């Protein structure tokens, strides 16, 4: 599959081996609740010596039908938490947050920022990093003017991917500085299981689909790593 062909098609159920069943060369399937599948490119992790990888999702490069399918599942899974306001995490979570908020019947959402505007309060900021932006840390901000929209409301956080949980932790610490705690968090893809040990995580996390970490098999292809017992 050519690099520009990933994230572009919703494949029928069973097009690719599901879950941990099988070995993979360059793409791994993300499987939605109804069985439809999305081809995700496999990215070898830096400093792993070629032994570990993850499936990748860059949602703003995905086909619109794929984005629509992801946000439909995310909104459906958030609906039971009855959120009043969606807080979207930049940058790729904003695309999803807008669509999820619309599907939930909201008239607006609140986006966090990574650029400090002159009216921002430095006390409402938090350093952040992620698995895909190693070596390029950023700072998250919340616009003080949005606090009246959030205080006393049921908040749900929307982002594209959760992996190690480092960026989720930054979001939760930032919200806590503003006296806020979400009732739920939603992502398009839950990547591996490492994020479950995040100490700041108190609210449920829902996702459109999940993918395991990948390890190099004796054949030279990729296979799902064993899930730790909990």
Buried (B, 14 or more C-beta within 10 A) or exposed (E): EEEEEBBBBBBEEEBBEEEEEBBBEBBBBBBBEEEBBBBBBBBBBEEEEEEBBBBBBBBEEBEEEBBEBBBBBBBBBBBEBEBBBBBBBBBBBBBBBBBBBBBBEBEEBBBBBEEEEEEBBEEBBBEBBBBBEEEEEBBBBBBBEBBEBBEEBEBBBBBBBBBBBBBBBBBBBBBEBBEBEBBBBBBBBBBBBBBEEBEBBEBBBBBBBBBBBBBBEEEEBBBBBEEEEE
